[in-house]
């Protein structure tokens, strides 16, 4: 799979998750919750569901 197959927002969501595995941002709370991570995860899951419905797995 090339990067052209994955939309830009999904690529940015993956980068966001990679960043939050190592660091915290100004929105992260003491409990570890971050709304940016929630949004990134939902974008990736939506893309996987879309790909699954079209017969291509991510």
C-alpha positions in Angstrom: 0.0 0.0 0.0 1.4 3.4 -0.9 0.8 6.7 0.9 -1.5 7.7 -2.0 -3.9 5.0 -1.0 -4.4 6.5 2.4 -6.1 10.0 2.8 -4.1 12.8 4.3 -6.4 13.0 7.4 -5.8 9.3 8.2 -2.0 9.8 7.8 -2.2 12.8 10.2 -4.2 10.7 12.6 -1.6 8.0 12.6 1.1 10.6 13.3 -1.0 12.0 16.1 -1.2 8.6 17.7 2.6 8.0 17.3 3.3 11.4 19.0 1.0 10.6 21.9 2.6 7.2 22.5 5.8 9.1 23.4 4.8 12.6 24.5 1.9 14.6 25.8 0.3 17.8 24.4 -1.2 20.7 26.1 -4.7 19.1 25.8 -3.7 15.9 27.6 -5.1 15.5 31.1 -3.4 14.0 34.2 -5.6 10.9 33.7 -4.2 10.3 30.2 -7.3 11.4 28.3 -6.7 13.6 25.2 -9.5 14.6 22.8 -7.1 14.6 19.9 -6.3 10.9 20.4 -10.0 10.1 20.5 -10.5 11.9 17.2 -7.5 10.3 15.6 -8.6 6.8 16.6 -12.1 7.4 15.3 -10.8 8.6 11.9 -8.6 5.5 11.6 -11.4 3.1 12.5 -13.8 4.9 10.1 -11.2 4.5 7.3 -10.7 0.8 8.1 -14.5 0.2 8.0 -14.7 2.0 4.7 -11.9 -0.1 3.3 -13.5 -3.3 4.7 -16.8 -2.5 3.0 -15.0 -2.0 -0.4 -13.1 -5.3 -0.1 -9.7 -3.9 0.8 -8.2 -4.3 4.2 -5.9 -1.8 5.8 
